[in-house]
Amino acid sequence: MDGVTCGGCALSAAGAIAAPALWLSMPRTQRHLGGSFENEGMNLKVLFTELPFVVLGGALLPLLVFTLLVRWVGRRRSFHNGT
């Protein structure tokens, strides 16, 4: 395994951890999980409907950006080398 592959995996793992943490800190999510007055508006369905998409988005979006960046830098290097 090379450094680029390890970097992509590490970035994907960090995104999969950071995205739910950010999602949980949002006022809308806190309200749905019981953070409002006397649990008004509590809706635990968000754990099954939103949370999987948040984790997938957090893992895949940084990986996509990293992949595009690596390809772009690789093309610039091959262009400058004349190949």
CYANA upper distance limits for C-alpha pairs under 8 A (distance plus 0.5 A):
  1 MET  CA      5 THR  CA      6.89
  1 MET  CA      6 CYS  CA      7.45
  2 ASP  CA      6 CYS  CA      6.94
  3 GLY  CA      7 GLY  CA      6.47
  4 VAL  CA      8 GLY  CA      6.69
  5 THR  CA      9 CYS  CA      6.78
  6 CYS  CA     10 ALA  CA      6.57
  7 GLY  CA     11 LEU  CA      6.55
  8 GLY  CA     12 SER  CA      6.60
  8 GLY  CA     63 LEU  CA      6.34
  8 GLY  CA     66 PHE  CA      7.02
  8 GLY  CA     67 THR  CA      8.04
  9 CYS  CA     13 ALA  CA      6.67
  9 CYS  CA     63 LEU  CA      8.08
 10 ALA  CA     14 ALA  CA      6.62
 11 LEU  CA     15 GLY  CA      6.64
 11 LEU  CA     59 ALA  CA      8.31
 11 LEU  CA     62 PRO  CA      6.87
 11 LEU  CA     63 LEU  CA      7.07
 12 SER  CA     16 ALA  CA      6.68
 12 SER  CA     58 GLY  CA      7.79
 12 SER  CA     59 ALA  CA      4.98
 12 SER  CA     60 LEU  CA      6.95
 12 SER  CA     61 LEU  CA      8.48
 12 SER  CA     62 PRO  CA      6.49
 12 SER  CA     63 LEU  CA      5.94
 13 ALA  CA     17 ILE  CA      6.86
 13 ALA  CA     59 ALA  CA      6.70
 14 ALA  CA     18 ALA  CA      6.46
 14 ALA  CA     59 ALA  CA      8.02
 15 GLY  CA     19 ALA  CA      6.24
 15 GLY  CA     55 VAL  CA      8.40
 15 GLY  CA     58 GLY  CA      4.98
 15 GLY  CA     59 ALA  CA      5.43
 15 GLY  CA     60 LEU  CA      8.42
 15 GLY  CA     61 LEU  CA      8.46
 15 GLY  CA     62 PRO  CA      6.96
 16 ALA  CA     20 PRO  CA      7.56
 16 ALA  CA     54 VAL  CA      8.50
 16 ALA  CA     55 VAL  CA      5.59
 16 ALA  CA     56 LEU  CA      7.38
 16 ALA  CA     57 GLY  CA      8.13
 16 ALA  CA     58 GLY  CA      5.11
 16 ALA  CA     59 ALA  CA      4.91
 17 ILE  CA     21 ALA  CA      7.13
 17 ILE  CA     55 VAL  CA      7.96
 17 ILE  CA     58 GLY  CA      7.98
 18 ALA  CA     22 LEU  CA      6.66
 18 ALA  CA     58 GLY  CA      7.62
 19 ALA  CA     23 TRP  CA      6.55
 19 ALA  CA     54 VAL  CA      6.68
 19 ALA  CA     55 VAL  CA      6.78
 19 ALA  CA     57 GLY  CA      8.24
 19 ALA  CA     58 GLY  CA      5.45
 20 PRO  CA     24 LEU  CA      6.47
 20 PRO  CA     51 LEU  CA      7.56
 20 PRO  CA     54 VAL  CA      6.65
 20 PRO  CA     55 VAL  CA      6.66
 20 PRO  CA     58 GLY  CA      8.21
 21 ALA  CA     25 SER  CA      6.94
 22 LEU  CA     26 MET  CA      7.20
 23 TRP  CA     29 THR  CA      7.28
 23 TRP  CA     54 VAL  CA      7.89
 24 LEU  CA     29 THR  CA      6.37
 24 LEU  CA     30 GLN  CA      6.99
 25 SER  CA     29 THR  CA      7.68
 25 SER  CA     30 GLN  CA      7.35
 26 MET  CA     30 GLN  CA      6.80
 27 PRO  CA     31 ARG  CA      6.61
 28 ARG  CA     32 HIS  CA      6.90
 29 THR  CA     33 LEU  CA      6.66
 29 THR  CA     46 VAL  CA      8.46
 30 GLN  CA     34 GLY  CA      6.77
 30 GLN  CA     35 GLY  CA      5.34
 30 GLN  CA     36 SER  CA      7.87
 31 ARG  CA     35 GLY  CA      5.08
 31 ARG  CA     36 SER  CA      5.48
 31 ARG  CA     39 ASN  CA      8.25
 31 ARG  CA     40 GLU  CA      8.42
 31 ARG  CA     41 GLY  CA      7.22
 31 ARG  CA     42 MET  CA      6.99
 32 HIS  CA     36 SER  CA      8.37
 32 HIS  CA     41 GLY  CA      6.54
 32 HIS  CA     42 MET  CA      5.00
 32 HIS  CA     43 ASN  CA      5.30
 32 HIS  CA     44 LEU  CA      7.08
 32 HIS  CA     46 VAL  CA      7.80
 33 LEU  CA     39 ASN  CA      8.48
 33 LEU  CA     42 MET  CA      6.05
 33 LEU  CA     43 ASN  CA      6.71
 33 LEU  CA     44 LEU  CA      6.51
 34 GLY  CA     38 GLU  CA      8.22
 34 GLY  CA     39 ASN  CA      5.08
 34 GLY  CA     40 GLU  CA      7.65
 34 GLY  CA     41 GLY  CA      7.94
 34 GLY  CA     42 MET  CA      5.53
 34 GLY  CA     43 ASN  CA      8.23
 35 GLY  CA     39 ASN  CA      6.90
 35 GLY  CA     42 MET  CA      8.48
 36 SER  CA     40 GLU  CA      6.40
 36 SER  CA     41 GLY  CA      7.82
 36 SER  CA     42 MET  CA      8.28
 44 LEU  CA     48 PHE  CA      8.27
 45 LYS  CA     49 THR  CA      6.65
 46 VAL  CA     50 GLU  CA      5.59
 46 VAL  CA     51 LEU  CA      7.10
 47 LEU  CA     51 LEU  CA      5.63
 47 LEU  CA     52 PRO  CA      8.18
 48 PHE  CA     52 PRO  CA      7.26
 49 THR  CA     53 PHE  CA      7.96
 50 GLU  CA     54 VAL  CA      6.72
 51 LEU  CA     55 VAL  CA      6.73
 52 PRO  CA     56 LEU  CA      6.66
 53 PHE  CA     57 GLY  CA      6.33
 54 VAL  CA     58 GLY  CA      6.39
 55 VAL  CA     59 ALA  CA      6.67
 56 LEU  CA     60 LEU  CA      6.41
 57 GLY  CA     61 LEU  CA      6.05
 58 GLY  CA     62 PRO  CA      7.37
 59 ALA  CA     63 LEU  CA      7.16
 60 LEU  CA     64 LEU  CA      6.53
 61 LEU  CA     65 VAL  CA      6.78
 62 PRO  CA     66 PHE  CA      6.52
 63 LEU  CA     67 THR  CA      6.54
 64 LEU  CA     68 LEU  CA      6.71
 65 VAL  CA     69 LEU  CA      6.60
 66 PHE  CA     70 VAL  CA      6.63
 67 THR  CA     71 ARG  CA      6.71
 68 LEU  CA     72 TRP  CA      6.55
 69 LEU  CA     73 VAL  CA      6.62
 70 VAL  CA     74 GLY  CA      6.52
 71 ARG  CA     75 ARG  CA      6.67
 72 TRP  CA     76 ARG  CA      6.80
 73 VAL  CA     77 ARG  CA      6.76
 74 GLY  CA     78 SER  CA      6.77
 75 ARG  CA     79 PHE  CA      6.48
 76 ARG  CA     80 HIS  CA      6.69
 77 ARG  CA     81 ASN  CA      6.65
 78 SER  CA     82 GLY  CA      6.70
 78 SER  CA     83 THR  CA      5.95
 79 PHE  CA     83 THR  CA      6.75
